[in-house]
């Protein structure tokens, strides 16, 4: 009976796995941000990041997930079982911090989404109240929103998070609309590109003045890697597959080819209808509103291609902006309600409860670590306040938030990838799925991926320093380093205070 029940659970097919990977990894915002940062020059980096980072890391996460399939703590359990509890605590704390930084970024970006949905364009740069600048107003609104989300999420109102699944459906529809509309514009213009393509040079050099130097171009690696982030959540599904040793690599290869291809093709398509300098990279475009600006341009160019009037074309631009804003709003809200409690709950349940103050481990009636969630949102609110009132202009404000999110998201992979050889050395665990069989090539791939991550993170930090942009440089690297230091101090103090043996 148990065996039959176990077999019934193994329902994930290759097609199901492919859709799961694509849904959790692909994001259109990465397309618009890539085109804004480097134009056609982003294509080669997205392709290389997919081949050199996404694919090997995905296989590593699958091995972790299959070996520790019964562990409640997710990546904490993976790291603890590979490199010990101390490094697992630090690595998972930084991983949790990456979601905290994501909340900081999303709390501000979501108001651009609401503005695009209501007004048909980003008007946030004109938002002023009681003598406050637009970035300060958005910062305050972001704090209010995060407090409200924490309140509802801590009460176990997870049904609200279902709007995220609806947002996923709309996201697929929006991507299809983008592709069809771009093709129509290209055909109507008889193959003439809005952004001329001059060959291999355009795949290397960026039209963006900020990405002309080798250091700046290499720093773009972090943006490319960020586009494939989130694969650590995929490793836990291997125990739900029939023959995971065949299904997972097959699904990963198909999903990798599709995701890499989708990024490459959709970035290229942006050049079919949006001239980089005249249409897209204008003073009001930033990393927070690039998606809405790009869809607005697409709507206008599509209407023009169909022979409609200028007024009608502007209407189409606003309509396209509202469509993508609606799907983004649903996705953001759904993700916020889940991520308010999911990472921190997994961390607290997975780690040694004696490390934490009892108030933080206590679950409320809804089964939520409410005290830990309120502490989390206090930290998020402080960071939002510091960044918003740091005196930067809107464009720099969103660049800082994006850099913080990208670097913080990439940082945990340093731990996960670095721990993999230690994980492979263990002979006392069952391994239902094994992708890396050669010790030599395992170490080569691990070092290769680690070097890519380190170079990308360092150059993202060094680039603003060379331009004497100390504010961006500080916030870019401060997040992960600060949280790693806090984690180490907290762990050392907690183990001594509670007489816990350090592992």
VENMO-V318329 format. One record per pair of residues at least 12 apart in sequence whose ideal C-beta (glycine too) atoms are under 10 Angstrom apart, sorted by sequence separation. I is the first residue (numbers start at 0). J is the second residue. D is the distance in whole Angstrom. If there is no record, write none. Layout:
I/J/D
I/J/D
This chain:
29/41/9
33/45/6
64/76/10
67/79/9
75/87/5
78/90/5
79/91/9
110/122/10
111/123/5
114/126/8
128/140/9
194/206/8
204/216/8
207/219/10
210/222/10
280/292/9
284/296/10
299/311/10
300/312/8
302/314/8
303/315/9
347/359/7
348/360/9
358/370/5
359/371/5
423/435/7
459/471/10
460/472/6
463/475/7
464/476/10
63/76/9
64/77/8
67/80/6
74/87/8
75/88/8
77/90/9
78/91/6
110/123/6
111/124/9
123/136/8
124/137/9
203/216/8
234/247/9
279/292/7
299/312/5
302/315/4
303/316/10
347/360/6
355/368/9
357/370/9
358/371/8
359/372/10
386/399/6
387/400/10
423/436/10
459/472/9
460/473/9
462/475/9
463/476/10
60/74/9
63/77/4
66/80/8
67/81/9
77/91/9
123/137/6
126/140/8
205/219/8
233/247/9
236/250/10
278/292/9
279/293/7
298/312/8
299/313/6
301/315/6
302/316/7
347/361/10
348/362/9
356/370/9
359/373/10
386/400/7
424/438/9
461/475/10
30/45/9
62/77/9
63/78/9
66/81/10
72/87/8
75/90/8
76/91/9
108/123/10
278/293/9
298/313/9
299/314/9
300/315/9
301/316/9
347/362/9
356/371/9
359/374/7
420/435/10
423/438/7
460/475/5
461/476/10
29/45/8
74/90/7
75/91/4
78/94/9
107/123/9
110/126/8
298/314/8
299/315/6
300/316/9
302/318/9
343/359/9
355/371/8
358/374/9
359/375/10
419/435/8
459/475/6
460/476/4
60/77/8
63/80/9
74/91/6
75/92/9
123/140/9
233/250/10
278/295/10
279/296/7
298/315/4
299/316/4
302/319/9
383/400/9
386/403/8
459/476/8
460/477/10
59/77/10
63/81/8
73/91/8
233/251/8
278/296/5
295/313/9
297/315/9
298/316/4
299/317/9
301/319/8
344/362/8
356/374/10
382/400/10
420/438/8
423/441/6
72/91/8
75/94/8
273/292/9
278/297/10
297/316/8
298/317/7
300/319/10
422/441/10
423/442/9
456/475/9
457/476/9
74/94/6
75/95/9
269/289/10
273/293/6
295/315/9
296/316/7
298/318/6
299/319/8
348/368/9
456/476/8
460/480/10
73/94/9
74/95/10
230/251/9
233/254/9
272/293/9
273/294/10
278/299/9
295/316/4
298/319/3
347/368/6
382/403/9
420/441/6
273/295/10
274/296/9
278/300/8
294/316/8
295/317/7
297/319/6
298/320/7
344/366/9
346/368/9
419/441/7
420/442/6
423/445/9
110/133/10
114/137/10
273/296/5
294/317/10
295/318/9
296/319/9
297/320/9
298/321/10
344/367/7
419/442/9
456/479/8
269/293/6
272/296/6
273/297/7
292/316/10
294/318/9
295/319/6
296/320/10
298/322/9
343/367/10
344/368/5
347/371/6
420/444/10
24/49/10
272/297/6
291/316/10
294/319/4
295/320/5
298/323/10
340/365/9
343/368/6
346/371/9
419/444/9
420/445/6
110/136/9
111/137/8
271/297/9
272/298/10
273/299/10
274/300/10
293/319/9
294/320/5
295/321/10
297/323/9
340/366/9
419/445/5
420/446/9
107/134/8
110/137/5
113/140/9
269/296/9
272/299/9
273/300/8
293/320/9
294/321/9
340/367/5
344/371/8
418/445/9
109/137/10
110/138/10
227/255/9
269/297/9
272/300/4
291/319/9
292/320/8
294/322/7
295/323/9
339/367/9
340/368/7
343/371/5
344/372/9
416/444/9
417/445/7
24/53/8
108/137/9
268/297/9
271/300/9
272/301/8
291/320/5
294/323/5
340/369/9
343/372/6
416/445/6
417/446/9
419/448/9
107/137/5
110/140/6
290/320/9
291/321/9
293/323/9
294/324/8
416/446/9
419/449/10
106/137/9
107/138/7
109/140/9
110/141/7
113/144/9
227/258/7
272/303/10
340/371/9
343/374/9
416/447/10
417/448/9
106/138/8
109/141/8
226/258/9
227/259/9
272/304/8
288/320/10
291/323/6
340/372/6
343/375/6
416/448/5
417/449/6
20/53/10
24/57/9
107/140/8
108/141/9
226/259/10
290/323/6
291/324/6
339/372/6
342/375/9
415/448/10
416/449/6
106/140/8
107/141/5
110/144/8
290/324/9
103/138/10
106/141/3
107/142/10
109/144/7
227/262/9
340/375/9
413/448/9
416/451/10
417/452/9
105/141/8
106/142/7
109/145/10
226/262/6
291/327/8
339/375/8
412/448/8
413/449/7
416/452/7
20/57/8
104/141/9
106/143/9
107/144/9
290/327/7
339/376/8
412/449/9
103/141/8
106/144/6
102/141/9
103/142/10
105/144/9
106/145/5
109/148/10
223/262/9
412/451/10
413/452/6
105/145/9
106/146/10
339/379/10
412/452/6
413/453/7
411/452/10
102/144/10
103/145/9
106/148/9
409/451/10
410/452/8
102/145/6
105/148/10
409/452/6
413/456/8
409/453/10
412/456/10
102/148/9
409/455/7
410/456/7
102/149/10
409/456/6
406/455/9
407/456/10
405/455/9
406/456/6
409/459/9
405/456/9
406/457/10
406/459/6
405/459/7
406/460/8
402/459/6
402/460/9
402/462/9
402/463/8
222/286/9
399/463/9
398/463/9
410/476/10
413/479/9
206/274/10
207/275/8
395/463/10
403/471/9
406/474/9
407/475/9
410/478/8
411/479/9
201/270/9
206/275/5
207/276/10
399/468/9
402/471/6
406/475/6
407/476/10
410/479/4
414/483/10
205/275/9
206/276/7
398/468/9
402/472/9
405/475/8
406/476/7
409/479/9
410/480/9
196/267/8
399/470/7
403/474/6
404/475/10
406/477/10
407/478/5
408/479/9
208/280/9
399/471/5
402/474/7
403/475/6
406/478/7
407/479/5
410/482/9
194/267/10
206/279/10
207/280/7
395/468/8
398/471/6
399/472/10
402/475/4
403/476/9
406/479/6
410/483/8
196/270/7
206/280/7
396/470/10
399/473/9
400/474/8
401/475/10
402/476/9
403/477/8
404/478/9
406/480/10
192/267/9
194/269/8
195/270/8
196/271/10
395/470/7
396/471/10
399/474/5
403/478/5
407/482/8
193/269/9
194/270/4
395/471/7
398/474/10
399/475/7
402/478/9
403/479/9
193/270/6
194/271/8
391/468/10
398/475/9
192/270/6
193/271/6
194/272/9
192/271/6
193/272/5
194/273/7
195/274/9
391/470/6
28/108/9
191/271/9
192/272/9
193/273/6
194/274/5
195/275/10
390/470/8
391/471/8
190/271/9
192/273/10
193/274/4
194/275/5
389/470/6
192/274/9
193/275/9
194/276/9
178/261/9
181/264/9
185/268/8
188/271/8
194/277/9
391/474/9
181/265/8
184/268/9
188/272/8
193/277/9
194/278/8
386/470/9
389/473/9
185/270/10
186/271/10
187/272/10
193/278/7
194/279/8
389/474/8
178/264/8
181/267/9
182/268/8
185/271/5
193/279/9
174/261/8
178/265/7
181/268/4
184/271/6
185/272/8
177/265/7
180/268/9
181/269/8
183/271/10
184/272/4
386/474/7
181/270/9
182/271/8
183/272/9
184/273/10
385/474/9
178/268/7
181/271/5
182/272/10
174/265/8
177/268/7
180/271/10
181/272/6
177/269/9
180/272/8
181/273/9
382/474/9
177/272/10
382/477/10
382/478/8
382/481/10
193/296/9
378/482/9
288/393/9
287/393/8
288/394/10
193/300/7
285/392/9
287/394/9
378/485/10
285/393/6
286/394/8
289/397/9
232/341/10
285/394/4
287/396/8
288/397/8
282/392/10
283/393/8
284/394/8
285/395/8
286/396/9
287/397/4
282/393/10
283/394/9
285/396/8
286/397/5
287/398/9
184/296/10
188/300/8
282/394/8
285/397/4
286/398/6
289/401/10
184/297/7
187/300/9
285/398/7
286/399/10
287/400/7
180/294/9
183/297/10
187/301/8
286/400/8
287/401/8
184/299/10
185/300/10
188/303/9
285/400/10
286/401/5
177/293/9
181/297/7
184/300/5
187/303/8
188/304/7
285/401/9
286/402/9
173/290/10
177/294/7
180/297/5
183/300/9
184/301/6
187/304/3
176/294/9
180/298/8
183/301/6
184/302/10
186/304/8
187/305/7
286/404/10
181/300/9
184/303/8
185/304/9
187/306/9
177/297/7
180/300/8
181/301/9
184/304/5
173/294/8
176/297/9
180/301/5
183/304/6
184/305/9
176/298/10
179/301/9
180/302/10
183/305/8
180/304/9
176/301/10
101/228/10
97/228/9
355/489/9
180/315/10
354/489/8
354/490/7
94/231/8
356/493/9
354/492/10
355/493/7
180/319/8
351/490/10
354/493/4
350/490/9
353/493/8
354/494/7
353/494/9
22/164/10
177/319/9
351/493/9
354/496/9
355/497/10
27/170/7
176/319/8
351/494/9
353/496/10
354/497/7
23/167/10
26/170/8
30/174/9
353/497/5
22/167/6
25/170/9
177/322/10
353/498/9
354/499/7
25/171/10
27/173/7
173/319/9
176/322/7
177/323/8
351/497/9
353/499/6
27/174/6
30/177/8
176/323/9
22/170/8
351/499/7
22/171/8
25/174/8
173/322/6
174/323/10
21/171/9
27/177/7
137/287/9
172/322/8
173/323/5
173/324/10
351/502/9
173/325/9
174/326/9
18/171/10
39/192/10
169/322/8
170/323/9
173/326/5
77/231/8
169/323/9
172/326/7
173/327/9
39/194/7
171/326/9
38/194/7
39/195/10
43/199/9
46/202/10
169/325/6
170/326/5
39/196/6
74/231/5
77/234/8
169/326/3
170/327/8
38/196/10
39/197/9
44/202/10
73/231/8
74/232/9
77/235/10
124/282/10
125/283/10
168/326/8
169/327/9
42/201/9
43/202/5
44/203/10
73/232/8
124/283/6
166/325/8
167/326/9
169/328/9
170/329/9
34/194/9
40/200/9
42/202/6
43/203/7
74/234/8
165/325/10
166/326/6
169/329/6
170/330/6
39/200/9
40/201/7
41/202/9
73/234/9
74/235/10
124/285/9
165/326/9
166/327/8
168/329/9
169/330/8
39/201/4
40/202/6
73/235/7
121/283/7
123/285/10
166/328/8
167/329/8
38/201/7
39/202/6
40/203/6
120/283/9
121/284/9
124/287/10
166/329/3
167/330/7
37/201/10
38/202/10
39/203/9
40/204/6
41/205/8
121/285/9
123/287/8
124/288/9
165/329/5
166/330/4
37/202/10
39/204/9
40/205/4
70/235/9
123/288/8
164/329/9
165/330/9
166/331/8
37/203/10
38/204/9
39/205/8
40/206/8
41/207/10
68/234/9
121/287/8
122/288/10
162/328/9
163/329/7
164/330/9
166/332/8
167/333/8
37/204/9
38/205/6
39/206/8
40/207/8
64/231/9
67/234/8
68/235/7
121/288/4
162/329/5
163/330/6
166/333/6
37/205/4
38/206/5
52/220/9
56/224/9
63/231/8
64/232/9
66/234/9
67/235/8
68/236/9
120/288/8
121/289/10
161/329/10
162/330/8
163/331/9
165/333/8
166/334/8
36/205/7
37/206/8
38/207/7
41/210/9
51/220/10
60/229/10
61/230/9
64/233/7
65/234/7
68/237/7
69/238/8
121/290/10
162/331/10
163/332/7
164/333/7
37/207/6
40/210/7
53/223/10
57/227/9
60/230/5
64/234/3
65/235/9
68/238/4
121/291/6
162/332/6
163/333/2
36/207/6
40/211/10
48/219/9
52/223/8
53/224/8
56/227/8
59/230/9
60/231/5
63/234/5
64/235/4
65/236/9
66/237/9
67/238/10
68/239/9
120/291/7
121/292/7
162/333/5
163/334/6
34/206/10
35/207/7
37/209/9
38/210/9
44/216/8
48/220/7
51/223/10
52/224/5
56/228/10
58/230/10
59/231/10
60/232/8
61/233/7
62/234/8
63/235/9
64/236/7
65/237/4
119/291/9
120/292/8
160/332/8
161/333/7
162/334/10
163/335/9
34/207/10
36/209/8
37/210/5
44/217/9
47/220/8
48/221/9
51/224/9
53/226/9
54/227/9
57/230/5
60/233/6
61/234/5
64/237/5
65/238/6
115/288/7
159/332/7
160/333/5
163/336/8
36/210/6
45/219/9
48/222/9
49/223/8
52/226/10
53/227/4
56/230/6
57/231/10
60/234/4
61/235/9
63/237/9
64/238/8
111/285/9
114/288/8
121/295/9
159/333/8
160/334/8
162/336/8
163/337/7
41/216/10
44/219/6
48/223/4
49/224/10
52/227/6
53/228/9
56/231/9
59/234/8
60/235/9
61/236/9
62/237/8
65/240/9
68/243/10
112/287/9
115/290/9
116/291/9
120/295/6
160/335/8
161/336/9
163/338/10
40/216/7
44/220/6
47/223/7
48/224/5
52/228/10
54/230/10
57/233/7
58/234/10
61/237/6
111/287/5
112/288/9
115/291/4
119/295/8
159/335/9
160/336/4
161/337/10
225/401/9
228/404/9
45/222/9
46/223/9
47/224/10
48/225/9
49/226/8
53/230/7
56/233/10
57/234/8
60/237/9
110/287/9
111/288/5
114/291/9
115/292/9
159/336/5
160/337/5
225/402/10
228/405/8
37/215/9
41/219/7
44/222/8
45/223/5
48/226/7
49/227/6
52/230/9
56/234/10
65/243/6
108/286/9
109/287/10
111/289/10
112/290/9
158/336/9
159/337/10
160/338/9
36/215/10
37/216/8
40/219/8
44/223/4
45/224/10
48/227/6
61/240/10
64/243/9
65/244/9
108/287/5
111/290/9
112/291/8
115/294/9
119/298/10
157/336/7
160/339/9
222/401/8
225/404/7
226/405/9
229/408/8
36/216/10
43/223/9
44/224/9
107/287/7
108/288/8
111/291/7
115/295/8
156/336/8
157/337/7
160/340/10
221/401/10
222/402/9
225/405/4
228/408/5
231/411/7
41/222/8
42/223/10
45/226/6
160/341/9
221/402/8
224/405/8
225/406/9
228/409/7
231/412/8
234/415/10
36/218/10
37/219/6
41/223/7
44/226/9
45/227/9
61/243/8
65/247/8
104/286/9
108/290/10
157/339/10
223/405/10
224/406/10
225/407/10
230/412/9
36/219/6
61/244/10
64/247/9
104/287/9
152/335/8
157/340/8
222/405/6
225/408/6
228/411/9
251/434/9
148/332/8
151/335/10
152/336/5
157/341/10
218/402/9
221/405/5
224/408/8
225/409/7
228/412/8
231/415/7
248/432/9
37/222/8
41/226/9
62/247/9
151/336/7
152/337/8
155/340/9
220/405/10
221/406/6
224/409/5
230/415/10
247/432/6
33/219/8
36/222/6
37/223/10
61/247/5
149/335/9
152/338/9
153/339/8
244/430/10
246/432/9
248/434/6
36/223/10
60/247/10
61/248/8
144/331/10
148/335/5
149/336/10
152/339/4
153/340/7
218/405/10
221/408/9
222/409/10
244/431/7
245/432/9
247/434/8
144/332/9
147/335/10
148/336/6
151/339/9
152/340/6
221/409/6
224/412/8
243/431/6
244/432/5
33/222/7
58/247/8
61/250/10
150/339/10
152/341/10
209/398/9
220/409/9
242/431/10
243/432/5
244/433/7
32/222/7
33/223/8
57/247/8
58/248/7
61/251/7
145/335/8
148/338/10
149/339/6
242/432/10
244/434/8
57/248/9
60/251/10
144/335/8
148/339/6
149/340/9
240/431/9
240/432/9
29/222/8
32/225/9
33/226/7
57/250/10
58/251/7
120/313/10
238/431/7
29/223/9
32/226/9
54/248/10
57/251/5
58/252/10
119/313/9
145/339/8
237/431/7
238/432/9
57/252/10
119/314/9
237/432/5
29/225/7
30/226/9
120/316/8
29/226/4
54/251/7
57/254/8
119/316/8
120/317/7
28/226/9
29/227/9
53/251/9
54/252/8
57/255/7
119/317/3
234/432/9
26/225/9
29/228/10
118/317/8
119/318/7
121/320/8
26/226/7
54/254/10
119/319/9
120/320/6
25/226/8
26/227/10
53/254/9
54/255/5
119/320/5
120/321/9
24/226/8
25/227/9
26/228/9
53/255/6
54/256/9
115/317/9
118/320/9
119/321/6
24/227/6
26/229/9
118/321/9
121/324/9
24/228/8
25/229/10
54/258/10
116/320/8
117/321/8
120/324/10
23/228/10
24/229/6
50/255/8
53/258/7
54/259/9
115/320/5
116/321/6
119/324/9
23/229/5
24/230/7
49/255/6
50/256/10
53/259/7
114/320/10
115/321/7
116/322/9
118/324/10
22/229/10
23/230/8
49/256/9
115/322/10
116/323/9
117/324/9
24/232/10
115/323/8
116/324/4
155/363/8
157/365/9
20/229/9
23/232/6
24/233/8
49/258/7
50/259/7
115/324/4
116/325/6
154/363/8
155/364/8
156/365/8
157/366/10
20/230/8
23/233/7
49/259/4
114/324/8
115/325/9
116/326/10
153/363/7
154/364/9
155/365/3
157/367/9
48/259/8
49/260/9
112/323/9
113/324/8
116/327/8
154/365/6
155/366/6
156/367/10
20/232/10
47/259/9
112/324/5
115/327/8
116/328/6
153/365/7
155/367/6
19/232/9
20/233/6
45/258/10
46/259/6
49/262/7
111/324/8
112/325/9
115/328/9
152/365/9
154/367/8
19/233/7
45/259/7
46/260/9
48/262/9
49/263/9
112/326/9
113/327/10
153/367/5
155/369/10
112/327/5
113/328/7
152/367/7
153/368/8
154/369/8
20/236/10
45/261/10
46/262/8
111/327/9
112/328/5
153/369/4
16/233/8
19/236/7
45/262/5
46/263/6
112/329/10
152/369/9
153/370/9
44/262/10
45/263/6
109/327/8
112/330/9
113/331/9
149/367/10
153/371/10
108/327/9
109/328/7
112/331/6
150/369/10
153/372/5
16/236/7
42/262/8
43/263/9
45/265/10
46/266/10
112/332/9
149/369/9
152/372/7
153/373/7
15/236/9
16/237/9
41/262/9
42/263/5
45/266/7
109/330/10
41/263/9
42/264/9
109/331/5
150/372/9
16/239/9
108/331/8
109/332/8
149/372/6
150/373/9
153/376/9
15/239/9
16/240/7
42/266/5
148/372/10
149/373/6
152/376/10
224/448/10
11/236/6
15/240/9
41/266/6
42/267/6
106/331/10
11/237/9
40/266/10
105/331/6
109/335/8
149/375/8
150/376/9
11/238/10
13/240/9
16/243/9
20/247/10
39/266/7
105/332/10
146/373/9
149/376/4
224/451/7
11/239/5
12/240/8
13/241/10
38/266/8
39/267/7
41/269/10
42/270/10
148/376/8
149/377/9
223/451/10
224/452/7
9/238/8
10/239/7
11/240/5
12/241/8
13/242/10
25/254/9
33/262/7
37/266/9
105/334/8
106/335/8
8/238/8
9/239/6
10/240/8
11/241/8
16/246/6
20/250/7
24/254/8
33/263/10
39/269/9
105/335/6
145/375/9
146/376/6
149/379/9
221/451/10
225/455/9
8/239/6
9/240/6
10/241/8
15/246/9
16/247/7
19/250/8
20/251/7
23/254/10
24/255/9
30/261/8
34/265/9
38/269/8
39/270/6
145/376/5
146/377/9
149/380/10
220/451/7
221/452/9
224/455/6
8/240/10
9/241/5
11/243/9
13/245/9
17/249/9
18/250/9
21/253/9
22/254/10
25/257/8
30/262/6
33/265/9
34/266/6
38/270/7
102/334/10
145/377/10
220/452/9
223/455/8
224/456/9
5/238/9
9/242/9
13/246/5
16/249/8
17/250/5
20/253/9
21/254/6
24/257/10
25/258/5
29/262/7
30/263/10
33/266/5
34/267/9
101/334/9
102/335/7
105/338/9
146/379/9
221/454/9
222/455/9
9/243/9
12/246/7
13/247/9
16/250/3
17/251/9
20/254/4
21/255/10
24/258/6
25/259/10
27/261/9
30/264/10
31/265/9
34/268/9
35/269/9
101/335/10
142/376/9
145/379/6
146/380/7
220/454/7
221/455/4
6/241/8
11/246/7
13/248/10
15/250/8
16/251/8
17/252/9
19/254/8
20/255/8
27/262/10
30/265/5
31/266/9
34/269/4
38/273/10
145/380/6
220/455/3
221/456/6
11/247/9
13/249/5
14/250/8
17/253/5
18/254/8
21/257/6
25/261/6
26/262/10
29/265/9
30/266/6
33/269/9
34/270/8
39/275/9
98/334/10
102/338/7
218/454/9
219/455/8
220/456/9
221/457/10
9/246/9
13/250/5
16/253/9
17/254/5
20/257/9
21/258/6
24/261/10
25/262/8
29/266/9
30/267/10
38/275/5
101/338/7
102/339/8
142/379/8
143/380/9
217/454/6
218/455/7
221/458/8
222/459/8
12/250/8
13/251/10
16/254/7
17/255/10
20/258/7
24/262/10
27/265/7
30/268/9
31/269/7
35/273/10
37/275/10
38/276/10
141/379/9
142/380/5
145/383/7
217/455/7
218/456/9
220/458/7
221/459/5
11/250/9
13/252/10
14/253/9
17/256/10
18/257/10
30/269/7
34/273/7
99/338/10
141/380/8
142/381/9
144/383/10
218/457/8
219/458/9
220/459/8
221/460/9
13/253/7
17/257/7
21/261/8
25/265/10
35/275/9
98/338/6
142/382/10
217/457/9
218/458/4
219/459/8
13/254/10
17/258/10
34/275/8
38/279/9
98/339/9
101/342/10
139/380/10
142/383/5
217/458/5
218/459/4
31/273/10
38/280/8
138/380/9
141/383/5
142/384/7
216/458/9
217/459/9
218/460/8
98/341/9
99/342/9
140/383/10
141/384/9
214/457/10
215/458/8
218/461/7
219/462/9
35/279/7
36/280/10
98/342/5
99/343/9
138/382/10
139/383/9
214/458/6
215/459/10
217/461/9
218/462/5
34/279/7
35/280/6
97/342/9
98/343/8
138/383/5
139/384/8
141/386/10
142/387/9
213/458/9
214/459/10
217/462/9
218/463/9
34/280/9
96/342/10
137/383/9
138/384/6
141/387/7
215/461/9
216/462/9
95/342/5
138/385/9
140/387/10
214/461/6
215/462/5
31/279/9
94/342/7
95/343/6
98/346/10
138/386/7
139/387/7
214/462/6
215/463/10
35/284/6
135/384/9
138/387/2
139/388/9
35/285/8
36/286/8
95/345/9
137/387/7
138/388/7
212/462/8
214/464/10
215/465/8
35/286/7
91/342/9
94/345/10
95/346/5
136/387/9
138/389/9
214/465/7
215/466/9
94/346/8
95/347/10
134/386/8
135/387/5
210/462/9
31/284/9
32/285/10
35/288/10
36/289/9
134/387/5
135/388/6
209/462/8
212/465/8
32/286/5
35/289/5
91/345/9
92/346/8
133/387/10
134/388/8
135/389/10
209/463/10
212/466/10
221/475/9
31/286/9
32/287/9
34/289/8
35/290/10
91/346/6
132/387/9
134/389/8
135/390/10
33/289/9
131/387/9
132/388/9
134/390/9
137/393/8
31/288/9
32/289/5
35/292/8
131/388/9
134/391/7
209/466/8
218/475/10
28/286/9
31/289/4
32/290/8
35/293/8
88/346/9
91/349/8
92/350/9
132/390/9
134/392/8
138/396/9
28/287/10
30/289/9
31/290/4
34/293/7
91/350/7
132/391/10
133/392/9
134/393/6
137/396/8
209/468/10
30/290/8
31/291/8
132/392/9
133/393/6
137/397/10
28/289/8
29/290/9
31/292/8
32/293/10
132/393/9
134/395/9
135/396/10
28/290/5
31/293/5
87/349/9
88/350/6
134/396/5
27/290/6
30/293/8
31/294/8
87/350/8
88/351/9
133/396/9
134/397/9
26/290/9
132/396/10
28/293/10
27/293/9
84/350/8
88/354/7
27/294/9
84/351/7
126/393/10
73/341/9
74/342/10
124/392/9
73/342/8
76/345/9
124/393/5
75/345/7
79/349/8
84/354/9
106/376/10
123/393/7
124/394/9
74/345/8
75/346/6
78/349/10
79/350/8
73/345/5
74/346/9
75/347/9
77/349/10
79/351/9
121/393/9
124/396/10
71/344/10
72/345/6
73/346/8
75/348/9
76/349/5
102/375/8
106/379/7
71/345/7
72/346/7
75/349/4
76/350/9
102/376/8
105/379/10
106/380/9
123/397/10
70/345/10
72/347/9
73/348/9
74/349/9
75/350/6
103/378/9
72/348/6
73/349/6
99/375/7
102/378/9
103/379/6
106/382/9
107/383/7
71/348/5
72/349/2
98/375/9
99/376/9
102/379/5
103/380/9
106/383/6
71/349/5
72/350/6
101/379/10
102/380/10
103/381/10
104/382/10
70/349/7
99/378/6
100/379/9
103/382/5
104/383/9
107/386/8
95/375/8
99/379/6
102/382/9
103/383/5
107/387/7
98/379/10
102/383/9
103/384/10
106/387/10
96/378/9
100/382/8
103/385/10
104/386/9
111/393/10
99/382/7
103/386/7
103/387/10
107/393/10
111/397/8
107/396/8
108/397/7
107/397/7
31/323/10
108/400/7
104/397/8
107/400/6
108/401/9
106/400/9
28/323/10
104/399/9
105/400/9
27/323/8
103/399/10
104/400/4
108/404/10
103/400/7
104/401/7
104/402/10
27/326/9
28/327/8
101/400/10
104/403/7
105/404/9
27/327/9
100/400/8
103/403/7
104/404/5
26/327/10
103/404/8
104/405/9
28/330/10
100/402/10
101/403/9
102/404/9
100/403/5
101/404/5
104/407/9
26/330/9
99/403/10
100/404/5
103/407/9
100/405/9
97/403/9
98/404/10
100/406/8
101/407/8
97/404/8
100/407/4
101/408/7
97/405/9
99/407/8
100/408/8
97/406/9
98/407/8
97/407/4
98/408/9
100/410/10
96/407/6
97/408/5
95/407/10
96/408/10
97/409/8
94/407/9
97/410/7
98/411/10
93/407/7
94/408/9
96/410/8
97/411/6
96/411/9
97/412/10
94/410/8
95/411/9
93/410/5
94/411/4
93/411/5
94/412/9
92/411/9
90/410/9
91/411/8
93/413/9
94/414/8
90/411/6
93/414/7
94/415/8
90/412/10
90/413/8
91/414/8
90/414/3
91/415/10
89/414/7
90/415/7
87/414/8
90/417/9
86/414/7
90/418/8
86/417/9
87/418/8
82/414/8
86/418/7
78/411/9
81/414/9
81/415/9
82/417/8
83/418/9
86/421/9
78/414/6
81/417/9
82/418/4
74/411/7
77/414/9
78/415/7
81/418/4
82/419/10
77/415/7
80/418/9
81/419/7
82/420/10
83/421/9
78/417/10
79/418/10
81/420/9
82/421/5
74/414/8
78/418/5
81/421/5
82/422/8
74/415/6
77/418/7
80/421/9
81/422/4
77/419/9
80/422/7
81/423/9
78/421/9
81/424/9
74/418/10
78/422/9
81/425/7
77/422/7
80/425/7
80/427/10
80/428/7
60/412/10
63/415/8
59/412/9
60/415/7
63/418/9
67/422/9
56/412/7
59/415/7
60/416/10
63/419/8
66/422/7
52/409/9
59/416/7
62/419/8
66/423/10
56/415/8
59/418/9
60/419/10
63/422/7
66/425/8
52/412/8
56/416/7
59/419/5
62/422/7
55/416/8
58/419/10
62/423/8
67/428/8
68/429/9
36/398/10
66/428/5
56/419/9
59/422/9
66/429/7
68/431/8
52/416/9
55/419/10
59/423/10
65/429/9
66/430/5
68/432/10
32/397/10
36/401/9
65/430/7
66/431/8
65/431/5
66/432/8
64/431/10
65/432/4
66/433/9
62/430/7
64/432/8
65/433/8
32/401/7
62/431/9
63/432/10
65/434/10
61/431/10
62/432/6
61/432/6
62/433/7
103/474/10
61/433/10
62/434/6
28/401/10
32/405/10
61/434/6
62/435/7
58/432/9
100/474/10
58/433/10
59/434/8
103/478/9
58/434/4
59/435/8
57/434/9
58/435/7
100/478/5
55/434/9
62/441/10
99/478/8
100/479/8
55/435/9
97/478/8
59/441/9
96/478/6
97/479/8
100/482/9
96/479/7
99/482/8
59/444/9
93/478/9
94/479/10
96/481/8
97/482/9
55/441/10
58/444/9
59/445/8
93/479/6
96/482/4
93/480/9
95/482/8
96/483/8
56/444/9
93/481/10
94/482/9
55/444/5
59/448/8
93/482/5
96/485/8
54/444/10
55/445/9
92/482/6
93/483/5
96/486/8
92/483/7
95/486/9
55/447/8
56/448/6
92/484/10
93/485/10
51/444/9
55/448/6
89/482/9
90/483/9
92/485/7
93/486/7
89/483/6
92/486/3
52/447/9
89/484/9
91/486/8
92/487/9
51/447/7
52/448/6
56/452/10
89/485/9
90/486/8
51/448/7
89/486/4
92/489/8
88/486/6
89/487/6
92/490/8
52/451/6
88/487/8
51/451/6
52/452/8
86/486/10
89/489/9
85/486/9
86/487/10
88/489/8
89/490/7
85/487/8
88/490/5
48/451/8
52/455/9
87/490/10
88/491/10
47/451/9
86/490/10
85/490/6
88/493/9
84/490/8
85/491/8
88/494/9
48/455/9
85/494/8
84/494/9
44/455/10
88/501/10
88/502/10
84/499/9
87/502/9
84/500/9
85/501/6
86/502/9
84/501/7
85/502/7
83/501/8
84/502/4
83/502/5
82/502/10
79/502/8
